[in-house]
Amino acid sequence: MNQETLVSRFTDIEIRVLNILRENARASVSEIAERLGMSRVTVYRTLKSLINKGVKFTVDVPEDSPRAFVITKEPHADLGNCYKLVDGRYMVIVRARDFNELVTIIDRLRDRDEVYIALRPVSRQLVSVGLVCDYCGGTITVPIIYRRGRRTYYLCCETCLRELKKKISRSNKNKAGAP
């Protein structure tokens, strides 16, 4: 019985494209074309050819994979879900297949302020937490941020800001007058 075996060989261009994607899996067609000095159409056709040959460009990350909550100065939406925080910084939720990959990704973030690593989710239940005013305890829709020394206050309105400043001023006068 004669069986045929299909052997796919990669062209020189396909190998060069794969090498670029190995360095940066998120490289765009335009970036690859620029680096290789060829047109975007050629790169697009090369990618289609690779897909037809069975090359997979996606990675399945299990739900219980480790993740990091990284506070950064700039947005990094290319790494995962990215949220702008009230204080102007960003929280990036980075997921990886394993702990080593997670550490490698975090190490590349030069503008990180804080990193919190979670090894697995505890619960799938989402809890909605609203921002509350540091003066009156009311719900904040558009925060007013007041920084004093190392402390940051979040307030719901100008009245609470004014009253908080008065309270802090009185507190400082009392401390200064105390023996």
ZIKA-V553133 format. One record per backbone hydrogen bond with DSSP energy under -0.5 kcal/mol. NH is the residue of the N-H (numbers start at 1). CO is the residue of the C=O. Records with the same first field share a line. If there is no record, write none. Layout:
BEGIN
NH->CO / CO
END
This chain:
BEGIN
3->1
7->5
8->6
9->7
15->11
16->12
17->13
18->14
19->15
20->16
21->17
22->18
23->19
24->20
27->24
32->28
33->29
34->30
35->31
36->32
37->33
38->33
43->39
44->40
45->41
46->42
47->43
48->44
49->45
50->46
51->47
52->48
53->49
54->51
55->50
61->59
62->60
65->62
67->118
68->94
69->116
70->68 / 92
71->69 / 114
72->70 / 90
73->111
79->76
80->77
81->93
83->91
85->89
88->85
90->72
91->83
92->70 / 90
93->81
94->68 / 92
95->79
96->66
102->98
103->99
104->100
105->101
106->102
107->103
108->104 / 105
109->106
110->108
112->109
113->71
114->71
116->69
118->67
128->126
129->127
130->128
133->138
134->154
137->133
140->131
141->139
143->141
144->155
145->143
146->144 / 153
148->151
151->148
153->146
155->144 / 153
161->157
162->158
163->159
164->160
165->161
166->162
167->163
168->164
169->165
170->166
171->167
172->168
173->169
174->170
175->171
176->172
177->173
178->174
END
